[in-house]
């Protein structure tokens, strides 16, 4: 019974979030994403997109709350900086959906963590990467979720596992970003 309530809540949140979402656009950073797919009305994919909306909003809100001068802050030598963490999330949101047949985001490479350093550009590509993930999930069918695909090297996963990997990756680095923010005296906006 509790599972049904949770699923219903996620479905309702997903529909509300989808209605509020704006279509991605291309800016001077020349990063493009997939066009948004129709929102699945119910089921796993709708719930998944609602979860991506939730973690994505927190990531963007936190990225916007961090002062630009803190984007180069890192907790220790050899550890990703604030800005590098956000661009690393973007790279994951470009690469992982490619295992589902989505094109990679134009302008995002392995070197982007070191080359995209401007706060405004980072926030922009972060937003676009979240739309990219949602579009990739929205284009899948329920049957697609069971398909096995090759990922890094010879590793095989179902397409559902790839979606879980994307969401886990975003949550992992949200936690890291929260720790970075608090270390720099920034309170996450949703917990003020």
Backbone as ProteinMPNN parsed JSONL, in Angstrom:
{"seq_chain_A": "XXXXXXXXXXXXXXXXXXXXXXXXXXXXXXXXXXXXXXXXXXXXXXXXXXXXXXXXXXXXXXXXXXXXXXXXXXXXXXXXXXXXXXXXXXXXXXXXXXXXXXXXXXXXXXXXXXXXXXXXXXXXXXXXXXXXXXXXXXXXXXXXXXXXXXXXXXXXXXXXXXXXXXXXXXXXXXXXXXXXXXXXXXXXXXXX", "coords_chain_A": {"N_chain_A": [[0.818, -1.184, 0.0], [1.913, 1.269, 0.835], [3.884, 1.512, -1.104], [2.338, 1.899, -3.392], [1.258, 4.419, -2.833], [3.587, 5.953, -2.837], [4.422, 5.599, -5.495], [2.235, 6.794, -6.797], [2.518, 9.415, -5.867], [5.024, 10.09, -7.017], [4.318, 9.9, -9.721], [2.39, 11.943, -9.966], [3.971, 14.138, -9.289], [5.776, 14.051, -11.372], [4.187, 14.621, -13.645], [3.376, 17.223, -12.999], [5.869, 18.496, -12.91], [6.724, 18.134, -15.527], [4.869, 19.672, -16.952], [5.66, 22.158, -16.111], [8.17, 22.411, -17.137], [10.63, 23.826, -19.356], [11.392, 23.901, -22.826], [14.568, 22.775, -23.986], [17.176, 24.992, -25.109], [19.568, 26.196, -27.509], [22.546, 27.915, -26.755], [25.147, 30.394, -26.771], [27.139, 28.673, -25.99], [27.015, 26.556, -27.605], [26.072, 23.99, -27.051], [24.097, 21.28, -27.588], [21.04, 19.467, -27.083], [18.961, 16.534, -26.99], [15.742, 16.763, -28.493], [12.861, 17.287, -26.505], [10.979, 14.479, -25.506], [7.64, 13.145, -25.695], [5.987, 13.177, -22.562], [5.793, 10.297, -20.628], [2.69, 9.165, -19.406], [2.241, 7.634, -17.092], [3.703, 5.123, -14.935], [6.976, 3.519, -14.769], [8.826, 5.119, -16.287], [7.701, 7.714, -16.195], [7.809, 8.162, -13.452], [10.55, 8.016, -13.11], [11.437, 10.255, -14.599], [10.297, 12.248, -13.042], [11.862, 11.96, -10.746], [14.369, 12.648, -11.792], [13.813, 15.308, -12.376], [13.56, 16.275, -9.746], [16.127, 15.832, -8.463], [17.65, 17.172, -10.327], [16.695, 19.839, -10.18], [17.591, 20.501, -7.612], [20.368, 20.3, -7.993], [20.806, 22.352, -9.899], [19.802, 24.59, -8.506], [21.612, 24.658, -6.362], [24.027, 24.985, -7.738], [23.595, 27.524, -8.774], [23.466, 28.961, -6.404], [26.037, 28.867, -5.374], [28.79, 31.025, -5.094], [30.444, 32.558, -7.878], [33.219, 32.868, -7.597], [33.883, 30.722, -6.037], [33.845, 28.512, -7.597], [36.233, 27.407, -8.399], [37.189, 26.278, -6.14], [38.497, 23.579, -4.289], [38.499, 20.675, -2.2], [40.924, 19.478, -1.652], [44.22, 19.018, -3.081], [44.173, 17.592, -6.348], [41.563, 16.703, -6.256], [38.283, 16.989, -7.59], [37.159, 20.272, -8.43], [34.571, 22.613, -7.398], [33.259, 23.598, -9.758], [34.214, 21.681, -11.59], [32.969, 19.358, -10.657], [30.263, 19.848, -11.267], [30.433, 19.96, -14.078], [31.332, 17.408, -14.539], [29.056, 15.951, -13.876], [27.439, 16.802, -15.983], [28.861, 15.65, -18.129], [28.431, 12.941, -17.561], [25.664, 12.924, -17.893], [25.562, 13.222, -20.558], [27.059, 11.121, -21.679], [26.048, 8.632, -20.543], [23.242, 8.447, -21.419], [23.803, 7.964, -24.087], [24.218, 5.263, -24.315], [21.7, 4.382, -24.523], [20.98, 4.976, -27.014], [20.753, 7.658, -27.497], [22.027, 10.715, -28.865], [25.254, 12.036, -28.017], [25.781, 14.993, -26.08], [26.433, 17.852, -27.902], [29.538, 19.492, -27.942], [30.386, 18.712, -25.436], [32.956, 17.068, -23.9], [35.486, 14.712, -22.774], [37.381, 16.397, -21.788], [35.991, 18.582, -20.932], [35.59, 19.148, -18.224], [37.848, 20.533, -17.507], [37.893, 22.628, -19.302], [35.466, 24.037, -19.436], [34.687, 26.524, -17.491], [33.412, 28.812, -16.628], [30.924, 30.095, -14.522], [28.247, 30.771, -15.389], [28.098, 29.437, -17.869], [28.492, 26.816, -17.014], [26.216, 26.362, -15.388], [24.282, 26.632, -17.368], [24.895, 24.459, -19.175], [24.516, 22.397, -17.383], [21.745, 22.513, -16.856], [20.842, 21.897, -19.451], [21.834, 19.325, -19.703], [20.295, 17.899, -17.929], [17.791, 18.072, -19.122], [18.462, 16.588, -21.364], [18.791, 14.0, -20.315], [16.172, 13.493, -19.428], [14.801, 13.58, -21.861], [15.925, 11.392, -23.193], [15.026, 9.259, -21.577], [12.269, 9.589, -21.878], [11.887, 8.814, -24.48], [12.084, 6.095, -24.515], [10.444, 2.898, -24.588], [8.249, 0.838, -22.582], [8.973, -1.793, -23.113], [11.567, -1.422, -24.026], [13.004, -1.045, -21.696], [13.785, -3.505, -20.766], [15.669, -4.359, -22.553], [19.013, -5.328, -23.25], [22.059, -3.612, -23.195], [25.307, -2.698, -24.374], [27.691, -1.223, -22.293], [30.207, 0.615, -20.72], [33.055, -0.622, -22.071], [32.842, -4.072, -22.245], [30.717, -4.457, -20.617], [27.418, -5.351, -19.871], [24.13, -4.083, -19.484], [20.691, -3.709, -18.513], [18.457, -1.435, -20.156], [16.988, -0.149, -18.232], [18.704, -0.361, -16.021], [20.713, 1.365, -16.872], [19.352, 3.789, -16.72], [18.981, 3.885, -13.936], [21.667, 4.09, -13.209], [22.311, 6.632, -14.2], [20.654, 8.281, -12.586], [21.61, 7.585, -10.022], [24.234, 8.523, -10.253], [23.827, 11.285, -10.509], [22.695, 11.831, -7.99], [24.794, 11.035, -6.298], [26.752, 12.987, -6.828], [25.314, 15.239, -6.171], [25.239, 15.02, -3.403], [27.991, 15.312, -2.892], [28.305, 17.928, -3.833], [26.709, 19.325, -2.041], [28.209, 19.0, 0.299], [30.52, 20.403, -0.483], [29.39, 22.961, -0.811], [28.492, 23.591, 1.802], [30.927, 23.534, 3.107], [31.903, 25.875, 2.218], [30.33, 27.768, 3.361], [27.798, 28.001, 2.219], [24.4, 27.507, 2.232], [22.279, 24.913, 1.181], [19.685, 25.89, -1.011], [17.082, 24.735, -0.725], [16.969, 23.951, 1.879], [17.055, 26.096, 3.545]], "CA_chain_A": [[0.0, 0.0, 0.0], [2.801, 2.438, 0.88], [4.544, 1.579, -2.404], [1.395, 2.511, -4.331], [1.191, 5.849, -2.53], [4.835, 6.559, -3.3], [4.376, 5.626, -6.954], [1.262, 7.804, -7.193], [3.117, 10.728, -5.606], [6.034, 10.337, -8.045], [3.634, 10.133, -10.988], [1.79, 13.271, -9.928], [5.06, 15.108, -9.319], [6.34, 14.028, -12.724], [3.294, 15.343, -14.549], [3.467, 18.646, -12.659], [7.191, 18.984, -13.32], [6.776, 18.165, -16.987], [4.101, 20.824, -17.409], [6.399, 23.379, -15.783], [9.496, 22.42, -17.783], [10.791, 24.577, -20.595], [12.168, 23.18, -23.825], [15.959, 23.22, -24.016], [17.576, 25.828, -26.227], [21.011, 26.287, -27.713], [23.067, 29.25, -26.51], [26.471, 30.613, -27.342], [28.055, 27.58, -25.66], [26.85, 25.587, -28.692], [25.757, 22.669, -26.542], [22.737, 20.932, -27.953], [20.51, 18.276, -26.452], [17.869, 15.921, -27.717], [14.452, 17.418, -28.306], [12.072, 16.614, -25.48], [10.023, 13.474, -25.948], [6.397, 13.246, -24.938], [6.068, 12.658, -21.203], [4.953, 9.131, -20.367], [1.704, 9.588, -18.416], [2.336, 6.848, -15.855], [4.67, 4.032, -14.984], [8.353, 3.712, -14.344], [9.499, 6.235, -16.957], [7.167, 8.965, -15.64], [8.373, 8.288, -12.104], [11.976, 8.288, -13.288], [11.585, 11.645, -15.03], [10.0, 13.069, -11.857], [13.048, 11.898, -9.885], [15.405, 13.457, -12.451], [13.425, 16.707, -12.141], [13.835, 16.618, -8.354], [17.573, 15.96, -8.223], [18.139, 18.2, -11.244], [16.383, 21.162, -9.614], [18.504, 20.73, -6.49], [21.704, 20.558, -8.537], [20.824, 23.681, -10.525], [19.647, 25.59, -7.44], [22.862, 24.731, -5.609], [25.029, 25.569, -8.642], [23.32, 28.957, -8.842], [23.71, 29.561, -5.085], [27.481, 28.956, -5.126], [29.4, 32.202, -5.729], [31.329, 32.25, -9.009], [34.618, 32.772, -7.16], [34.077, 29.438, -5.352], [33.802, 27.415, -8.571], [37.565, 26.79, -8.512], [37.54, 25.712, -4.834], [38.539, 22.116, -4.182], [38.825, 20.353, -0.811], [42.323, 19.04, -1.551], [44.82, 18.873, -4.409], [43.844, 16.375, -7.077], [40.137, 16.416, -6.119], [37.521, 17.901, -8.456], [36.683, 21.546, -7.895], [33.123, 22.815, -7.459], [32.86, 23.652, -11.161], [34.513, 20.395, -12.235], [31.94, 18.385, -10.268], [29.065, 20.098, -12.065], [30.681, 19.58, -15.471], [31.396, 15.945, -14.525], [27.653, 15.51, -13.946], [27.027, 17.054, -17.367], [29.481, 14.618, -18.979], [27.683, 11.705, -17.315], [24.335, 13.078, -18.484], [25.753, 13.142, -22.008], [27.578, 9.795, -22.038], [25.188, 7.505, -20.169], [22.118, 8.289, -22.337], [24.246, 7.464, -25.396], [24.045, 3.813, -24.292], [20.288, 4.162, -24.832], [20.775, 5.394, -28.392], [20.675, 9.116, -27.595], [23.309, 11.312, -29.241], [25.938, 12.779, -26.954], [25.592, 16.442, -26.154], [27.448, 18.528, -28.693], [30.361, 20.423, -27.182], [30.797, 18.136, -24.147], [33.963, 16.03, -24.093], [36.182, 14.304, -21.547], [38.16, 17.547, -21.325], [35.11, 19.695, -20.561], [35.777, 19.498, -16.809], [38.959, 21.488, -17.417], [37.754, 23.74, -20.246], [34.256, 24.813, -19.163], [34.96, 26.996, -16.128], [32.578, 29.97, -16.322], [29.732, 29.684, -13.782], [27.035, 30.872, -16.214], [28.131, 28.35, -18.862], [28.319, 25.548, -16.301], [24.801, 26.256, -15.024], [23.549, 26.431, -18.624], [25.048, 23.085, -19.671], [23.908, 21.505, -16.393], [20.307, 22.496, -17.17], [20.647, 21.178, -20.71], [22.121, 17.901, -19.512], [19.129, 17.324, -17.245], [16.786, 17.912, -20.188], [18.949, 15.501, -22.215], [18.477, 12.746, -19.622], [14.725, 13.318, -19.449], [14.397, 13.272, -23.232], [16.335, 10.009, -23.486], [14.108, 8.364, -20.867], [10.94, 9.734, -22.453], [11.831, 8.15, -25.79], [12.073, 4.648, -24.349], [9.162, 2.239, -24.323], [8.358, -0.106, -21.465], [9.72, -2.96, -23.591], [12.984, -1.047, -24.118], [13.634, -1.115, -20.381], [14.322, -4.859, -20.577], [16.747, -4.606, -23.513], [20.377, -5.271, -22.734], [22.93, -2.798, -24.025], [26.709, -2.651, -23.949], [28.092, 0.049, -21.717], [31.66, 0.774, -20.677], [33.735, -1.855, -22.439], [31.943, -5.184, -22.576], [29.697, -4.606, -19.583], [26.035, -5.255, -20.339], [23.101, -3.688, -18.525], [19.409, -3.404, -19.142], [18.29, 0.006, -20.3], [16.534, 0.325, -16.916], [19.901, -0.192, -15.192], [21.394, 2.581, -17.318], [18.608, 4.898, -16.122], [19.342, 3.921, -12.518], [23.049, 4.576, -13.11], [22.262, 8.086, -14.396], [20.068, 8.891, -11.396], [22.564, 7.397, -8.919], [25.371, 9.416, -10.493], [23.4, 12.645, -10.187], [22.541, 11.92, -6.535], [26.131, 10.95, -5.695], [27.438, 14.268, -6.933], [24.546, 16.221, -5.406], [25.766, 14.931, -2.044], [29.321, 15.925, -2.907], [28.127, 19.367, -4.015], [26.19, 19.849, -0.774], [29.357, 19.081, 1.209], [31.345, 21.511, -0.965], [28.701, 24.212, -0.521], [28.507, 23.837, 3.248], [32.317, 23.842, 3.466], [32.141, 27.249, 1.803], [29.354, 28.635, 4.005], [26.586, 28.135, 1.406], [23.336, 26.586, 2.637], [21.431, 24.531, 0.033], [18.481, 26.729, -1.005], [15.874, 24.033, -0.319], [16.993, 23.665, 3.315], [17.192, 27.355, 4.299]], "C_chain_A": [[0.869, 1.258, 0.0], [3.506, 2.614, -0.457], [3.631, 2.249, -3.424], [1.284, 4.015, -4.098], [2.434, 6.575, -3.031], [4.826, 6.681, -4.82], [3.399, 6.686, -7.46], [1.838, 9.208, -6.995], [4.159, 11.072, -6.665], [5.383, 10.628, -9.388], [3.042, 11.529, -11.044], [2.867, 14.352, -9.995], [5.667, 15.188, -10.724], [5.49, 14.798, -13.714], [3.384, 16.842, -14.278], [4.791, 19.233, -13.131], [7.275, 19.094, -14.839], [6.03, 19.385, -17.532], [4.852, 22.123, -17.172], [7.715, 23.504, -16.539], [9.476, 23.262, -19.059], [11.621, 23.745, -21.543], [13.599, 23.686, -23.814], [16.239, 24.064, -25.252], [19.087, 25.806, -26.347], [21.436, 27.718, -27.486], [24.445, 29.349, -27.125], [27.465, 29.523, -26.974], [27.998, 26.48, -26.714], [26.691, 24.16, -28.19], [24.321, 22.387, -26.916], [22.345, 19.653, -27.239], [19.443, 17.696, -27.359], [16.611, 16.757, -27.516], [13.663, 16.596, -27.29], [11.1, 15.637, -26.116], [8.737, 13.664, -25.167], [6.559, 12.574, -23.572], [5.204, 11.41, -21.075], [3.966, 9.486, -19.242], [1.823, 8.864, -17.067], [3.468, 5.853, -15.993], [6.07, 4.454, -14.615], [8.997, 4.937, -14.974], [9.004, 7.587, -16.453], [7.745, 9.207, -14.246], [9.857, 8.633, -12.175], [12.201, 9.753, -13.658], [11.275, 12.591, -13.872], [11.195, 13.089, -10.91], [14.202, 12.715, -10.475], [15.096, 14.936, -12.257], [13.81, 17.139, -10.726], [15.328, 16.816, -8.11], [18.166, 17.045, -9.114], [17.883, 19.6, -10.726], [17.329, 21.47, -8.46], [19.914, 21.03, -6.989], [21.799, 21.969, -9.109], [20.709, 24.769, -9.459], [20.945, 25.762, -6.665], [23.973, 25.351, -6.46], [24.839, 27.08, -8.742], [23.629, 29.657, -7.516], [25.202, 29.716, -4.784], [28.035, 30.202, -5.812], [30.388, 31.784, -6.825], [32.778, 32.078, -8.567], [34.909, 31.472, -6.421], [34.098, 28.253, -6.326], [35.16, 26.738, -8.756], [38.012, 26.163, -7.186], [37.517, 24.191, -4.909], [38.986, 21.777, -2.764], [40.272, 19.921, -0.601], [42.893, 18.963, -2.966], [44.419, 17.537, -5.05], [42.386, 15.949, -6.987], [39.383, 17.418, -6.989], [37.108, 19.159, -7.715], [35.158, 21.584, -7.97], [32.657, 22.774, -8.914], [33.089, 22.332, -11.886], [33.481, 19.334, -11.879], [30.689, 18.587, -11.115], [29.268, 19.688, -13.523], [30.828, 18.055, -15.581], [29.976, 15.357, -14.585], [27.14, 15.67, -15.369], [27.59, 15.969, -18.289], [28.775, 13.277, -18.8], [26.311, 11.749, -17.96], [24.378, 13.124, -20.006], [26.125, 11.716, -22.418], [26.59, 8.669, -21.745], [23.956, 7.368, -21.063], [22.527, 7.787, -23.727], [24.16, 5.941, -25.455], [22.604, 3.415, -24.604], [19.959, 4.597, -26.255], [20.659, 6.896, -28.57], [22.022, 9.659, -28.066], [23.929, 12.001, -28.031], [25.696, 14.264, -27.159], [26.762, 17.056, -26.917], [28.223, 19.499, -27.804], [30.82, 19.901, -25.835], [31.732, 16.969, -24.43], [34.557, 15.638, -22.745], [36.958, 15.469, -20.952], [37.295, 18.696, -20.81], [35.26, 20.102, -19.1], [36.858, 20.558, -16.642], [38.744, 22.723, -18.282], [36.514, 24.597, -20.027], [34.349, 25.247, -17.703], [34.098, 28.187, -15.708], [31.279, 29.505, -15.656], [28.48, 29.694, -14.661], [26.978, 29.75, -17.251], [27.895, 27.005, -18.193], [26.859, 25.341, -15.927], [23.969, 25.968, -16.275], [23.67, 24.985, -19.114], [24.496, 22.072, -18.679], [22.409, 21.386, -16.643], [20.04, 21.677, -18.426], [20.89, 19.68, -20.544], [20.965, 17.198, -18.81], [18.005, 17.112, -18.245], [17.17, 16.755, -21.112], [18.59, 14.14, -21.613], [16.979, 12.472, -19.68], [14.239, 12.935, -20.851], [14.751, 11.833, -23.593], [15.384, 9.02, -22.823], [12.717, 8.408, -21.479], [10.781, 9.037, -23.785], [11.807, 6.625, -25.686], [10.646, 4.142, -24.19], [9.346, 1.328, -23.114], [9.166, -1.332, -21.878], [11.213, -2.669, -23.678], [13.705, -1.231, -22.794], [14.275, -2.476, -20.119], [15.484, -5.169, -21.519], [18.095, -4.484, -22.838], [21.23, -4.492, -23.73], [24.348, -2.884, -23.488], [27.004, -1.258, -23.416], [29.618, 0.084, -21.731], [32.352, -0.553, -20.951], [32.73, -2.907, -22.845], [30.821, -5.357, -21.565], [28.304, -4.423, -20.174], [25.13, -4.89, -19.181], [21.777, -3.635, -19.27], [19.325, -1.884, -19.277], [17.773, 0.613, -18.998], [17.729, 0.549, -16.0], [20.676, 1.065, -15.586], [20.689, 3.796, -16.713], [18.926, 5.018, -14.633], [20.749, 4.485, -12.33], [23.091, 6.103, -13.262], [21.764, 8.765, -13.123], [21.003, 8.755, -10.194], [23.745, 8.352, -9.043], [25.013, 10.853, -10.112], [23.271, 12.823, -8.665], [23.893, 11.876, -5.82], [26.802, 12.317, -5.694], [26.618, 15.421, -6.348], [25.055, 16.21, -3.966], [27.137, 15.576, -1.922], [29.197, 17.448, -2.987], [27.558, 20.026, -2.763], [27.342, 20.016, 0.218], [30.274, 20.243, 0.81], [30.706, 22.851, -0.59], [28.791, 24.543, 0.965], [29.927, 24.147, 3.734], [32.67, 25.285, 3.138], [31.085, 28.209, 2.345], [28.084, 28.854, 3.21], [25.59, 27.061, 1.848], [22.542, 26.201, 1.394], [20.094, 25.275, 0.102], [17.233, 26.033, -0.484], [15.852, 23.733, 1.178], [17.162, 24.925, 4.166], [15.992, 27.57, 5.188]], "O_chain_A": [[0.6, 2.202, -0.743], [3.707, 3.744, -0.904], [4.082, 3.068, -4.225], [1.224, 4.794, -5.049], [2.345, 7.673, -3.58], [5.176, 7.725, -5.37], [3.686, 7.392, -8.426], [1.67, 10.081, -7.845], [4.193, 12.198, -7.163], [5.84, 11.505, -10.12], [3.173, 12.223, -12.052], [2.697, 15.362, -10.677], [6.022, 16.268, -11.196], [6.017, 15.548, -14.536], [3.461, 17.641, -15.211], [4.831, 20.333, -13.683], [7.841, 20.053, -15.365], [6.5, 20.046, -18.458], [4.705, 23.079, -17.933], [8.31, 24.581, -16.579], [8.455, 23.388, -19.735], [12.466, 22.963, -21.108], [13.834, 24.883, -23.652], [15.623, 23.878, -26.302], [19.794, 25.444, -25.408], [20.779, 28.645, -27.96], [24.855, 28.49, -27.905], [28.534, 29.444, -27.579], [28.834, 25.576, -26.718], [27.136, 23.22, -28.849], [23.425, 23.168, -26.597], [23.196, 18.858, -26.84], [19.071, 18.294, -28.369], [16.444, 17.388, -26.473], [13.785, 15.373, -27.228], [10.478, 15.934, -27.136], [8.74, 14.274, -24.098], [7.196, 11.527, -23.456], [4.012, 11.451, -21.379], [4.374, 10.052, -18.228], [1.529, 9.445, -16.022], [4.109, 5.757, -17.04], [6.317, 5.589, -14.206], [9.648, 5.716, -14.278], [9.8, 8.514, -16.298], [8.123, 10.329, -13.909], [10.355, 9.444, -11.394], [13.067, 10.412, -13.083], [11.924, 13.628, -13.734], [11.507, 14.13, -10.332], [14.924, 13.392, -9.743], [15.999, 15.733, -12.004], [14.325, 18.239, -10.529], [15.742, 17.858, -7.603], [19.082, 17.758, -8.702], [18.755, 20.463, -10.819], [17.818, 22.594, -8.348], [20.582, 21.919, -6.461], [22.756, 22.693, -8.838], [21.437, 25.76, -9.503], [21.335, 26.885, -6.347], [24.767, 26.149, -5.961], [25.815, 27.83, -8.789], [24.015, 30.826, -7.512], [25.589, 30.602, -4.021], [27.775, 30.415, -6.996], [31.077, 30.772, -6.698], [33.491, 31.231, -9.105], [36.075, 31.147, -6.198], [34.344, 27.118, -5.916], [35.22, 25.603, -9.227], [39.094, 25.58, -7.114], [36.626, 23.598, -5.518], [39.775, 22.519, -2.178], [40.784, 19.993, 0.516], [42.143, 18.857, -3.936], [44.339, 16.505, -4.384], [42.004, 14.939, -7.578], [39.8, 18.57, -7.11], [36.756, 19.121, -6.536], [34.535, 20.689, -8.54], [31.762, 22.003, -9.26], [32.264, 21.91, -12.697], [33.15, 18.493, -12.715], [30.117, 17.623, -11.624], [28.361, 19.124, -14.136], [30.482, 17.476, -16.611], [29.743, 14.368, -15.28], [26.482, 14.775, -15.901], [26.87, 15.435, -19.132], [28.547, 12.559, -19.773], [25.84, 10.753, -18.508], [23.338, 13.069, -20.663], [25.58, 11.173, -23.379], [26.326, 7.838, -22.615], [23.635, 6.243, -21.448], [21.698, 7.249, -24.461], [24.04, 5.38, -26.544], [22.323, 2.256, -24.91], [18.795, 4.589, -26.657], [20.481, 7.366, -29.694], [23.062, 9.112, -27.698], [23.227, 12.483, -27.142], [25.439, 14.723, -28.272], [27.926, 16.805, -26.608], [27.634, 20.236, -27.013], [31.579, 20.583, -25.146], [31.363, 16.008, -25.105], [34.171, 16.172, -21.706], [37.17, 15.52, -19.74], [37.825, 19.685, -20.303], [35.079, 21.272, -18.764], [36.786, 21.387, -15.734], [39.348, 23.765, -18.025], [36.509, 25.772, -20.395], [34.123, 24.45, -16.792], [34.068, 28.529, -14.526], [30.606, 28.614, -16.175], [27.731, 28.717, -14.672], [25.914, 29.175, -17.48], [27.188, 26.152, -18.73], [26.319, 24.253, -16.129], [23.051, 25.148, -16.235], [22.662, 24.355, -19.435], [24.053, 20.997, -19.082], [21.863, 20.283, -16.642], [19.12, 20.859, -18.458], [20.22, 18.865, -21.178], [20.693, 16.028, -19.077], [17.338, 16.078, -18.218], [16.3, 16.025, -21.589], [18.139, 13.241, -22.322], [16.563, 11.346, -19.951], [13.373, 12.073, -21.003], [13.959, 11.137, -24.229], [14.979, 8.041, -23.449], [12.055, 7.376, -21.588], [9.665, 8.703, -24.183], [11.537, 5.943, -26.674], [9.762, 4.86, -23.722], [10.471, 1.079, -22.68], [9.953, -1.854, -21.088], [12.036, -3.552, -23.436], [14.896, -1.542, -22.775], [15.213, -2.576, -19.329], [16.208, -6.141, -21.304], [18.294, -3.641, -21.963], [21.134, -4.687, -24.942], [24.562, -3.115, -22.298], [26.617, -0.251, -24.01], [30.238, -0.385, -22.686], [32.249, -1.492, -20.162], [31.867, -2.664, -23.689], [30.051, -6.313, -21.656], [28.046, -3.456, -20.89], [25.334, -5.327, -18.048], [21.741, -3.531, -20.496], [20.037, -1.147, -18.595], [18.081, 1.764, -18.689], [17.77, 1.542, -15.274], [21.231, 1.75, -14.726], [21.346, 4.727, -16.247], [19.119, 6.122, -14.125], [20.995, 5.262, -11.407], [23.82, 6.782, -12.539], [22.381, 9.714, -12.639], [21.17, 9.706, -9.43], [24.199, 8.92, -8.05], [25.801, 11.549, -9.472], [23.69, 13.844, -8.119], [24.107, 12.6, -4.848], [27.352, 12.748, -4.681], [27.176, 16.479, -6.057], [25.278, 17.267, -3.377], [27.41, 16.3, -0.964], [29.905, 18.169, -2.285], [27.894, 21.171, -2.46], [27.445, 21.04, 0.894], [30.749, 20.983, 1.672], [31.385, 23.761, -0.115], [29.133, 25.667, 1.332], [30.109, 24.932, 4.664], [33.609, 25.851, 3.698], [30.951, 29.33, 1.854], [27.35, 29.801, 3.487], [25.896, 25.868, 1.839], [22.164, 27.08, 0.62], [19.444, 25.292, 1.148], [16.396, 26.681, 0.145], [14.823, 23.303, 1.701], [17.387, 24.832, 5.373], [15.922, 28.573, 5.899]]}, "name": "protein", "num_of_chains": 1, "seq": "XXXXXXXXXXXXXXXXXXXXXXXXXXXXXXXXXXXXXXXXXXXXXXXXXXXXXXXXXXXXXXXXXXXXXXXXXXXXXXXXXXXXXXXXXXXXXXXXXXXXXXXXXXXXXXXXXXXXXXXXXXXXXXXXXXXXXXXXXXXXXXXXXXXXXXXXXXXXXXXXXXXXXXXXXXXXXXXXXXXXXXXXXXXXXXXX"}
